[in-house]
Amino acid sequence: MLKKWSAAVLGGLLVVGALSACGGEKEGDAGSGTKKDDGKITMGFAQVGAESGWRTANTKSIQEAATAAGIDLKFSDAQQKQENQIKAIRSYIAQKVDIIAFSPVVESGWDTVLKEAKDAKIPVILTDRAVDSKDTSLYKTFIGSDFVLEGKKAGEWLVKEYQGKTDTVNIVELQGTTGSAPANDRKSGFADVIKADPKFKVIASQTGDFTRAKGKEVMEAFLKANPKIDVLYAHNDDMGLGAIEAIVAAGKKPGVDIKIITVDAVKDGMTALSEGKINYIVECSPLLGPQLMDLAKKVVAGETIPQRVLTEETTFTPEQAKAALPNRKY
């Protein structure tokens, strides 16, 4: 995605709302042909994929919000491959859409295709993840979470949980997709908080690609290689849920023998939290649709918008999860 933003810089900026949506092309198909000149805004959206419950909720929100806003949505699923996203974006440029939005698979390697969009006078909005381009004129705004802050929240809970204890705390970490903004930032934010206390030791850290299956597979390897694991920090709920399967299969009790911290707060994760299988979840809201469509209309109309729009998020303990679940939208 974009440039990194500190929590301090982001603090005073705009907060994002909820979402929904439907319409446009089939997943995996960016469409063909040129857009109709009927006065209706056409948006090309290149999604990362469908790797998690969070991403599924994010896609639904964008599709439903586009329909509600009267925006013609051309949608593609990159299946977690950057080359697929670049191909989709170039297709949208060829179709002369009014605006392009996408959630970058990884942070780097976007300057060329974004320059092509800029030269075609098609504005771009980054959603959920930023790019590391030094040329901020290549996009109009970035709407999403502060991933560094999410990592810090996870670390702060851990520090408080073990306050006053002196024994070594062995931590294993399930990282998100290698090179992605959430994986990079959630790792650095967490590490920044726990580094002040030498009792916290990250003894293993490996990508689980944000998927439940990979989270289970990597956790199985962690358990075989490390006889004593006290804490699991997973960069999303799905990897944490996969890890829980591995922990149970190893004869250990998740949430008790191994404390678990995850990020996202999707319904399955919240259910596990309410049952005590997860100890703490840092929320990352996928409901970006309505705010994205509002921003798109303003951009197409030539209005000035903030270059960074933050989502509003919280954290959950088991008791808070129990209270929130009945009305959970994702």
C-alpha positions, -999 to 999 in steps of 0.1 A, spaced: 0 0 0 9 36 6 34 52 28 34 41 65 14 64 88 20 66 125 -9 64 150 -1 99 160 -5 113 125 -36 93 118 -53 101 151 -71 132 140 -82 121 106 -115 110 93 -132 79 106 -148 53 84 -184 40 87 -201 7 79 -208 -10 46 -226 -33 21 -229 -40 -17 -235 -60 -49 -231 -57 -86 -207 -57 -115 -186 -86 -129 -182 -121 -116 -153 -127 -92 -121 -132 -111 -134 -113 -142 -125 -77 -147 -149 -75 -176 -143 -62 -212 -153 -35 -235 -157 3 -228 -179 19 -203 -213 34 -212 -216 72 -211 -249 73 -192 -238 96 -164 -234 67 -139 -201 63 -121 -182 32 -130 -157 18 -105 -132 -10 -112 -124 -28 -80 -95 -53 -78 -99 -74 -46 -70 -94 -30 -90 -126 -30 -112 -146 -6 -86 -159 18 -105 -153 50 -139 -145 66 -127 -109 69 -121 -107 31 -154 -122 23 -172 -97 45 -151 -69 29 -162 -80 -6 -198 -82 4 -197 -47 19 -182 -32 -12 -206 -49 -36 -237 -41 -16 -226 -5 -10 -220 0 -47 -255 -11 -55 -270 11 -28 -250 41 -41 -260 35 -77 -224 29 -88 -216 4 -116 -191 -19 -100 -167 -40 -121 -152 -65 -97 -122 -89 -99 -107 -114 -75 -69 -115 -77 -66 -148 -58 -38 -133 -37 -16 -127 -68 -2 -93 -75 1 -100 -113 -37 -107 -114 -44 -73 -97 -21 -55 -121 -39 -72 -151 -73 -62 -137 -62 -26 -132 -49 -24 -167 -83 -38 -179 -101 -11 -160 -79 15 -176 -86 1 -211 -124 2 -202 -120 39 -192 -138 35 -159 -144 66 -138 -124 54 -108 -103 25 -97 -101 11 -61 -81 -19 -49 -66 -36 -18 -30 -43 -27 -18 -79 -22 17 -66 -13 31 -31 -6 57 -28 -34 57 -29 -72 27 -6 -80 43 26 -94 42 15 -131 5 6 -133 -6 35 -110 13 58 -133 -6 43 -162 -39 51 -144 -28 86 -136 -18 92 -173 -52 80 -183 -67 105 -158 -84 78 -138 -82 84 -100 -73 56 -77 -84 49 -41 -64 24 -20 -86 3 4 -76 -17 35 -39 -19 26 -13 8 15 15 8 -10 50 20 -3 53 43 -33 71 76 -27 49 93 -52 17 100 -33 1 117 -63 -5 82 -78 -36 78 -56 -62 101 -42 -66 86 -7 -61 55 14 -90 42 35 -83 15 61 -69 6 95 -38 15 113 -21 -19 113 8 -7 134 -16 4 161 -34 -30 159 -1 -47 166 6 -24 195 -28 -31 210 -20 -69 209 13 -62 225 -2 -40 252 -26 -67 262 2 -92 265 23 -69 286 -6 -63 310 -15 -100 311 20 -109 324 26 -78 345 45 -86 377 57 -120 364 93 -128 358 94 -161 340 102 -162 303 72 -160 280 77 -180 248 57 -165 219 51 -179 185 38 -156 157 16 -165 127 23 -137 102 0 -126 73 10 -127 37 47 -120 32 52 -84 21 17 -72 28 11 -41 48 -9 -58 76 17 -85 81 46 -60 81 28 -35 104 11 -59 128 45 -75 134 64 -43 139 37 -28 162 37 -59 184 75 -61 185 78 -24 194 57 -29 225 71 -61 239 108 -53 233 111 -33 265 107 -64 286 133 -92 281 110 -119 294 90 -118 262 107 -141 236 94 -146 201 108 -181 195 92 -187 161 76 -165 135 63 -176 101 37 -167 75 4 -184 75 -9 -165 45 -39 -153 64 -56 -187 58 -70 -211 83 -54 -242 66 -20 -226 66 -24 -214 102 -30 -250 113 -1 -263 92 24 -238 106 12 -242 142 16 -279 139 53 -273 130 57 -248 158 44 -273 183 67 -301 171 98 -278 172 90 -260 205 81 -281 236 71 -249 256 49 -223 239 31 -199 262 15 -174 237 3 -174 201 0 -141 183 -18 -145 150 -22 -117 125 -58 -126 118 -86 -147 132 -85 -174 105 -49 -183 111 -57 -184 149 -87 -207 143 -65 -230 123 -39 -230 150 -65 -239 176 -72 -271 157 -35 -279 159 -33 -271 196 -62 -293 204 -48 -322 183 -15 -318 203 -35 -324 235 -33 -289 247 -61 -265 257 -63 -233 236 -67 -201 257 -54 -219 288 -22 -239 280 -14 -215 252 -28 -179 253 -40 -167 220 -42 -131 206 -56 -125 171 -67 -96 149 -99 -91 129 -130 -99 151 -149 -119 125 -178 -139 138 -160 -173 140 -131 -156 158 -155 -138 182 -173 -172 189 -140 -188 198 -131 -158 220 -165 -160 238 -157 -197 245 -123 -189 260 -104 -205 232 -90 -171 222 -80 -147 249 -80 -113 231 -90 -99 197 -80 -66 182 -107 -55 158 -100 -47 121 -133 -38 105 -140 -50 69 -171 -28 64 -155 -2 42 -181 -2 14 -203 28 22 -174 51 30 -155 40 -1 -185 48 -23 -189 82 -7 -153 89 -13 -155 77 -49 -184 102 -56 -165 130 -41 -133 122 -61 -153 120 -94 -170 153 -86 -136 169 -81 -140 175 -44 -111 177 -20 -108 146 3 -83 136 31 -53 116 18 -58 92 47 -91 79 61 -90 58 93 -115 31 102 -130 31 137 -122 -1 157 -120 -15 192 -107 -46 210 -126 -75 226 -122 -97 257 -142 -130 261 -170 -112 280 -171 -84 255 -174 -109 227 -204 -126 243 -222 -92 245 -213 -82 209 -220 -115 191 -258 -113 189 -256 -82 167 -223 -90 149 -226 -82 111 -196 -102 100 
